[in-house]
């Protein structure tokens, strides 16, 4: 089976949204996944190494994956909107993904700033799970994590994440109801330096349970 790769320009609330749709290498898609990238004002794009590995791990687990650039990033139109507009961009892309694969269950995933976007979206009923990678504790507002929260939450975190130090991260996790599943990856930093292969394997295992 030929792998489908398609570059898209999705009409969004601030103009065109640049996106990339990729089906699994060999299998027919068993579920769909939206992947959100890191902070656009700190070099985050859909081609970030962690985002790429996140998408590839999900594809290996039989997902069709849609990555996209927030407004103002690369070919996406608009300007940075402090997370508000970026969430709208993500919701727009998720709607397109679901329209294209209406019969598939779906997952929402994101890295760093993107994990916050994904977790906000997943408060709505529908996703089979949300995968939050490198959740940054440096942002003090975590009210969107509070109950009610029906979507199962899975966190993947570096053991040496400078933007989500383990004590602060565990304090947040232990305060959630229910306490979510956390997968630790032994890595040098937030970006899983020297541990991207191990990170991708964790993503594959998590995705395979969808």
N, C-alpha and C positions, 0 to 999 in steps of 0.2 A: 504493500500500500504506500503510495507516494505521500510524503509528509507535506502538509499544507502550511505555507507561510505567506501571510498577506499583510502588506503595509496599508494602513487606513488613515484617512483624515475624517474624523468624526465631528459633526456639527455640535458645538458645545455652547454653554451659556456665555462664554467670553470670546467665542470664535472657534476656529478649527482646533481639534485636539489630535496631535500626532500619536498613532498607536501601532502596535505590532501584534498580530494574531498568529499563534503557532499551535498546530495540532501535534499529538504525540508522534514519535518517530515511526512506530510500526503498528500500534494498536488503534482501533477506533476509539474516539474519546468516550470515557466513562463518566466524566464530570467536567465542569467548566471552572476556571479559576481566574479571578482578577488579581493582578499584582500591582501594588502601589509603591512608588519609589521614595527615596529619602528627600530631605529638605531641599527645595529648589534654589534657595539662596546660599547653599553650601555645596554646590556642585552636584546635587542629586539629579539623576536622569534615569530613564528606563534601561539604560545600558550600564548602570552601576554594576560592579562585579558581583556583589551580594544579590542584587535583584536578578541578574542573569542566572546565577546559580539557583536561586529560589524558583525561578520560572522553569529552569531545566529539570530540577528535581521533581517539580509538580508534573511536568510533561512525561517524565519517566514513569510516574505513577498513574499514567493514562489520562491526564487532564489536557484539555485544550486551554491555552493560557492567553490572556489578553494583557499586555503591558502597555503603558501610555505615559506620555509626558504631561505634567501639569501645565496649566496656562503660563505662558512666558518662557517655557523651556524648549530649547531647540526650535522646532517648527510649529509648536503649539502657540496659538495667538493669545493675547491678553497679558496681564501683569500679575505678579504675586499678590495673593489676597489673604495672607495670614491664616491659612488653613480653612477658611470658610469657603472660598471659591474653589480651592483644591478638592474639598469634599464634594462639591457639586460636580466637578470634573469627573471624579471617580464614580459617582452615582450615574452620570451620563454614560460612561464607558461600560459600567455594569449592565445598564439597561440594554445597550447594544449587544453585549455578549449574550444576555439571556434571550433576546429576540432571535439571535442566530442559532442558539441551541436551546430551544424552549423546553425540550423534554429531558434535559440533563440536570441533575442536582448541581449546586454551585458552592464554591468556596471563595472567601475573600482573604487576601494575604497582603502583607506589607512589611517593609523594612524601615526601622528608625521612625522618622516623621511619618512615613507611609504606614507604619504599624498603628499609629494613632488614627489615621484616616480610616484604615480598614476596620479598626475596632468601633469607630463611630458608626460606620455603615452597618456593621453586623448587629447593631442593637435592633435593627428592623427584623421582623420575622422573615425566614426564608433560607439563609445560608446553612449548609450542613455543618460548617465550622468556620472559624476565623483563625488564621495563623499569623501571629504577631512576632516578628523577628527584631531583635535588638530594641525592645521597647525603651525609649529614653525616659529616665526618671528626672531629668533636669527640668522638664516642664512640670510645674506644680499642679496644674489642673488635671485631676484624674477622676472628676465627677462622672464622666461618661462611662466609667467602668462599673459604677454602682448598679445594684439591682433596681428594676427587673432586667435581667439579661439572659435570654433563653438560648442564644446560640452558643454551642460549646467553644471554649476558648483554649487555644494551644499556643504556648509561648516557646520560642527558641532563642537562647541567650548565650552570649560569650561569657566565659568565666572571668574575663578581664575587660569587661565593657566599661570604658571610661565615661560614657554618657548614661550608663545605667549600672552603677556599682552594685555588686551583689547584695550588700546589706540593705540598701535603699530599695532595690528591686524586690527582694524577698519580703520586705515589710509590706509593700503594696500587694504582692500576690497573696500573702497570708491574710490580708484584710478583705479579700474578695469572697463572694458567696455565689456558687461554690468555688472552692480554691481550684484554680485551673492547673492543667498539666503543664509542667515546665521541662523542656529538654535542654540540658546544659552541654555546650560544646567547648572543649578546652582550646582556647584561642588567645592570641596576644592582645587583641583589642576589639573594639566595636565592630570592625570590618572583617572579623574572622581571619586575620592575616595568618598564613601558614596552616589554616584549618578549613579552607573552602571545600575541600573534598569531603571532609568529615561533616561539615555543615550540610552539604548537598545530600549526603546519605540520610541524615536526620529528616530533611524535607521529604525525601523519597518515602521513608517509612511512615511519616505522618500522613502524607498524601495518599498512600496506599490503603489507609484505614478509612478513607472517605466512603 
